Amino acid sequence: MEWNAAVKDRIESRLKEKENTLASYACKSSDAIRFHEMLDDVRLNFSHDSDKIVNSYCYSRYIDKTQVFYLVENDHITHRVLHVQLVSKIARTIGRFLNLNEDLIEAISLGHDVGHTPFGHDGERIISGILQEKNEGIFEHNVQSFRLFHDLEVYGTGLNLTAQVLDGIICHNGEILKNEYCCNRNKTPDRLLDEYKKSLEGSFKSKDMVPMTLEGCVMRISDVIAYVGRDVKDALILKLIKPENVPKEITEILGDDNEKIVNTLITDLVNNSIDKDSLSFSLDVFNALDQLKKWNYDNIYTNPKKSSQDEKIRTMFRAVFETCLDELRTGVKKATGINHWYEKMSEKYRETNSLPRVVADYVSGMTDDYLMNIYKEIVIPKSFGISFEEK
């Protein structure tokens, strides 16, 4: 059904009026750039991108992907899907206070982590290591998020998201903390594509990328705000740490629970960034945040209790990766299902990607449970039934 012309005009007028109230350094939807033309739509560009993202296959796989803790049977622990929602909420709150484009912030936030592998950052390092052994570049989840939306979705044709959304996604890096976040408004879509290609090769590390919008900066710091206190909360639930373990010099500034930490960080960031074209914390809050992030790494992420199954996980990834590679090379359709998937991909995708990169695309897109199920198919013998004639 088509829009009533008068109604469409009224909607577009209202949306334009709202956009005109944004801060002068905000990125307006009218400034959006796409790599390919698309049909006219009453929705603003970045809002349309959010709709594309939440309806994508890779977005649906958030539901069973590790955030930090895997192989734990506790439904209250954060999974990737909840982390993404928390980032989106925090980022949109900051964006609203700073009068930035919330539609752009939401789209970047919702799509930023689709490139994560099963078993989180551990799986990411394993896949990257295998690719490097085969001289096939590296693997970084933020680069893979860009790749999924630009090159892999819709069977290898991509979703045609705006350059600003894709840029915010690839530039997000929650492992890097800065006390000032600035954007590069002179960055072009061509430069963005060049950085993407070089990041796949490993000749340019995505940690050195600078977003082209301030909205991209908001999402980048919101990623840290969303996880740093939440990971402490999850670790407490799992009895990996105790409340008194967190240093008082940190809790006295940021707060002693996740809700207080998030509130402190948002409030301090907005207090120091209002009506400015960059983002920053006060020095004492930044230092406390930096200390907490480092404390989490030493006491949570690399805790021996958490990593006791890591060798088995590495073995599993290796077995599934090599089996997928063997099935691609032989063309035999067996346990992994990769050939069924590969045949559906576009001719351009099949012609322009090496087989190890194809396997990395396939395995990284799996959920935790799917990877484990494929591994079981590979290594666990199957019963012949009551006789060899049984099917």
C-alpha positions in Angstrom: 0.0 0.0 0.0 1.3 3.5 -0.8 1.2 6.5 1.5 -1.5 9.1 1.1 0.4 12.0 -0.4 -0.8 14.5 2.2 -0.1 12.2 5.1 3.4 11.5 3.8 4.1 15.3 3.5 3.0 15.9 7.1 5.1 13.0 8.4 8.2 14.2 6.5 7.7 17.7 7.6 7.5 16.7 11.3 10.6 14.5 11.0 12.5 17.3 9.3 11.4 19.7 12.0 12.7 17.4 14.7 16.0 16.9 12.9 16.5 20.7 12.7 16.5 20.9 16.5 19.6 18.7 16.8 23.0 20.1 17.9 24.9 21.7 15.1 27.6 19.0 15.3 25.0 16.1 15.2 24.8 14.0 12.1 21.4 14.5 10.4 19.6 11.8 8.5 19.7 14.0 5.4 23.5 13.7 5.5 23.3 9.9 5.3 25.4 8.3 2.5 24.6 4.9 1.0 26.8 2.8 -1.2 23.9 1.9 -3.5 20.6 3.6 -4.3 17.5 2.5 -2.7 13.7 3.0 -3.1 12.2 6.1 -1.5 11.0 5.6 2.0 9.2 7.8 4.5 11.5 6.6 7.3 14.6 8.6 8.1 17.7 6.9 6.8 19.2 5.9 10.1 15.8 4.7 11.5 15.5 2.6 8.3 18.9 1.1 9.0 17.8 0.0 12.5 14.9 -1.8 11.0 17.2 -3.5 8.5 19.5 -4.6 11.3 16.9 -6.1 13.7 15.4 -8.1 10.8 18.7 -9.5 9.7 19.8 -13.1 10.3 23.0 -12.1 12.1 21.0 -10.0 14.6 18.8 -13.0 15.5 21.9 -15.0 16.4 22.7 -12.6 19.3 20.3 -14.7 21.4 22.8 -17.5 22.0 26.2 -15.9 21.9 28.5 -15.4 24.8 29.1 -12.0 26.3 31.8 -12.9 28.9 30.8 -16.1 30.7 30.2 -19.3 28.8 29.3 -22.9 29.9 27.4 -21.6 32.9 23.8 -22.7 33.6 22.4 -19.4 35.0 19.7 -17.5 33.1 20.6 -14.2 34.9 24.0 -14.0 33.3 24.4 -11.4 30.5 24.3 -12.8 27.0 25.3 -10.8 23.9 21.7 -9.9 23.1 21.2 -8.2 26.5 24.5 -6.4 26.3 23.5 -4.9 22.9 20.2 -3.7 24.4 22.0 -2.2 27.4 24.5 -0.4 25.1 21.6 0.9 23.0 19.8 2.3 26.0 22.8 3.9 27.5 24.0 5.4 24.2 20.5 6.8 23.4 20.3 8.3 26.8 23.6 10.1 26.4 22.7 11.1 22.8 19.4 12.6 24.0 21.1 14.6 26.7 23.7 15.9 24.2 21.0 16.5 21.6 22.6 14.1 19.0 20.9 11.9 16.5 19.3 9.0 18.5 18.3 7.1 15.3 22.0 6.9 14.2 23.1 6.0 17.7 20.5 3.2 18.0 21.4 1.7 14.6 25.1 1.6 15.5 24.4 0.2 18.9 22.1 -2.6 17.7 24.5 -3.8 15.0 27.8 -3.3 16.6 28.4 -6.8 18.0 26.9 -9.2 15.3 30.4 -10.1 14.3 31.2 -11.8 17.6 32.1 -15.4 17.4 30.8 -18.2 19.6 32.4 -18.0 23.1 33.1 -14.3 22.8 36.5 -12.8 22.7 38.2 -16.2 23.3 36.6 -17.5 20.1 37.6 -14.4 18.2 41.3 -14.9 19.2 41.1 -18.6 18.2 39.7 -17.8 14.7 42.1 -15.0 14.2 45.0 -17.3 15.1 44.0 -19.9 12.6 43.7 -17.3 9.8 47.1 -16.0 10.6 48.6 -19.5 10.4 47.1 -19.8 6.9 48.4 -16.3 5.9 44.8 -15.2 5.4 44.8 -12.0 7.4 43.2 -11.6 10.8 39.8 -11.7 12.5 38.3 -8.8 14.6 34.7 -8.9 15.6 34.0 -5.2 14.9 35.4 -5.6 11.4 33.3 -8.8 11.0 30.2 -6.8 12.1 30.8 -4.4 9.2 31.5 -7.3 6.9 28.2 -9.1 7.8 26.1 -6.0 7.0 28.1 -4.9 4.0 29.1 -8.1 2.3 27.5 -11.2 3.8 23.8 -10.7 4.6 21.2 -11.5 2.0 23.4 -14.3 0.6 26.4 -12.2 -0.1 24.9 -9.0 -1.3 24.7 -7.0 1.9 22.0 -4.8 3.5 23.1 -1.5 2.0 23.4 0.3 5.3 24.5 3.9 5.4 28.2 4.7 5.6 27.7 6.5 8.9 26.1 3.4 10.6 28.7 1.0 9.1 31.5 3.4 10.2 30.2 3.5 13.8 30.0 -0.2 13.9 33.5 -0.9 12.6 35.0 1.9 14.8 33.5 0.6 18.0 36.1 -0.9 20.3 35.1 -1.5 24.0 38.6 -2.8 24.8 40.1 0.7 24.2 39.5 3.5 26.7 40.2 7.1 26.1 39.5 10.3 28.1 38.6 12.2 25.0 36.6 10.9 22.0 36.7 13.0 18.9 35.4 12.3 15.4 36.8 12.8 11.9 34.1 14.5 9.9 36.3 14.6 6.8 36.4 10.8 6.6 34.9 9.6 3.3 33.1 6.4 2.4 36.0 5.5 0.2 38.4 5.8 3.1 36.0 3.7 5.3 36.1 0.9 2.7 39.9 1.1 2.5 40.2 0.8 6.3 37.9 -2.2 6.2 39.9 -4.0 3.6 43.2 -3.3 5.3 41.8 -4.4 8.6 40.9 -7.8 7.1 44.4 -8.1 5.8 45.9 -7.1 9.2 47.8 -4.2 7.7 45.6 -1.7 9.6 44.4 -2.3 13.1 40.8 -1.2 13.7 41.8 0.1 17.1 43.3 3.0 15.3 40.1 3.9 13.5 38.3 7.2 14.4 34.5 7.5 13.8 33.2 10.0 11.3 30.4 11.1 13.6 30.1 12.1 17.3 27.3 9.6 17.5 29.8 6.9 16.7 31.9 8.2 19.6 28.9 8.0 21.9 28.3 4.4 21.1 32.0 3.6 21.5 32.2 4.8 25.1 28.7 3.4 25.8 30.0 0.0 25.1 32.5 0.3 28.0 29.8 1.8 30.3 27.5 -1.0 29.6 29.9 -3.9 30.3 32.4 -2.7 32.9 30.0 -2.8 35.9 27.7 -5.5 34.5 30.6 -7.9 34.2 31.3 -7.3 37.9 27.7 -8.0 38.7 27.7 -11.3 36.7 31.0 -12.4 38.3 29.4 -11.8 41.8 26.4 -13.9 40.8 28.7 -16.7 39.7 30.7 -16.4 42.9 33.9 -15.8 40.8 34.7 -12.7 43.0 33.4 -11.2 46.3 32.1 -7.7 46.8 35.0 -6.8 49.0 37.5 -7.8 46.3 36.8 -4.6 44.2 39.2 -1.9 45.4 37.7 0.8 47.5 39.5 3.6 45.6 37.4 2.5 42.6 34.0 2.0 44.4 34.3 5.3 46.3 34.3 7.2 43.0 32.2 5.1 40.7 29.9 3.3 43.1 29.7 -0.2 44.5 27.1 -1.8 42.2 26.4 -1.7 38.4 23.5 0.7 38.7 25.6 3.3 40.5 28.5 2.8 38.2 26.4 3.4 35.0 24.7 6.4 36.6 28.1 7.9 37.6 29.7 7.4 34.2 26.7 8.8 32.2 26.4 11.8 34.5 30.1 12.6 34.5 30.4 12.2 30.7 27.4 14.5 30.0 28.6 17.1 32.6 31.9 17.3 30.8 30.7 17.0 27.2 27.5 19.1 27.0 27.5 21.5 24.1 30.9 20.3 22.9 31.9 18.5 19.7 33.9 15.8 21.7 33.3 13.5 24.7 35.3 13.4 27.9 35.2 12.3 31.5 36.5 14.2 34.5 40.0 13.1 35.4 39.2 11.3 38.6 36.3 9.4 37.1 38.3 8.5 34.0 41.1 7.1 36.2 38.7 5.1 38.3 37.1 3.7 35.2 40.5 2.8 33.8 41.4 1.0 37.0 38.1 -0.9 37.1 38.6 -2.0 33.5 42.1 -3.3 34.3 40.9 -4.9 37.5 38.2 -6.8 35.6 40.8 -8.1 33.2 43.0 -9.4 35.9 40.3 -10.8 38.2 37.4 -11.7 35.9 38.4 -12.2 32.2 41.6 -14.1 32.9 40.5 -15.7 36.1 41.8 -19.4 36.1 38.3 -20.6 37.1 36.8 -19.1 34.0 39.5 -20.4 31.7 39.6 -24.0 32.9 37.9 -25.2 29.7 39.8 -23.1 27.3 42.0 -25.9 25.8 38.9 -28.0 25.0 37.3 -24.9 23.4 40.4 -24.4 21.2 40.3 -28.0 20.2 36.7 -27.7 19.3 37.2 -24.6 17.2 40.1 -26.1 15.4 38.2 -29.4 14.6 35.2 -27.6 13.3 37.3 -25.1 11.2 39.4 -27.8 9.6 36.4 -30.0 8.9 34.6 -27.1 7.2 37.6 -26.3 5.2 37.9 -30.0 4.1 34.3 -30.2 3.1 34.6 -27.0 1.0 37.6 -28.3 -0.8 36.0 -31.7 -1.5 32.5 -30.4 -2.2 31.1 -33.2 0.1 28.0 -32.2 2.1 28.6 -33.6 5.6 28.2 -32.7 9.2 29.0 -29.0 9.2 26.5 -27.8 6.6 28.9 -25.3 5.1 28.5 -26.4 1.5 24.7 -25.9 1.7 25.4 -22.4 2.9 28.2 -21.7 0.5 26.1 -22.7 -2.5 23.4 -20.1 -1.6 26.0 -17.2 -1.5 26.3 -14.9 -4.4 28.7 -15.6 -7.3 30.7 -12.5 -6.4 31.2 -13.8 -2.8 32.4 -17.2 -4.0 34.8 -15.6 -6.5 36.3 -13.0 -4.2 36.9 -14.9 -1.0 39.5 -17.5 -0.1 38.2 -20.7 1.4 39.8 -20.1 4.9 38.0 -16.7 5.0 34.8 -18.3 3.9 35.1 -20.8 6.8 35.9 -17.9 9.2 32.7 -16.2 8.0 30.7 -19.4 8.6 32.1 -20.5 11.9 32.1 -17.0 13.4 28.4 -16.7 12.6 27.5 -19.8 14.7 25.9 -19.6 18.1 27.6 -21.3 21.0 25.3 -24.2 21.0 25.4 -24.7 17.2 29.2 -24.9 17.3 29.1 -27.5 20.1 26.5 -29.5 18.2 28.6 -29.5 15.0 31.6 -30.6 17.0 29.6 -33.5 18.5 28.6 -34.5 14.9 32.3 -34.6 14.0 33.8 -36.4 16.9 31.1 -38.6 18.6 30.4 -42.0 16.9 26.8 -42.6 15.8 24.9 -45.8 16.5 24.2 -48.1 13.5 20.9 -49.0 15.1 19.7 -52.6 15.6 21.2 -53.7 12.3 23.2 -52.3 9.4 20.1 -52.3 7.3 18.4 -49.8 9.6 18.3 -46.2 8.3 
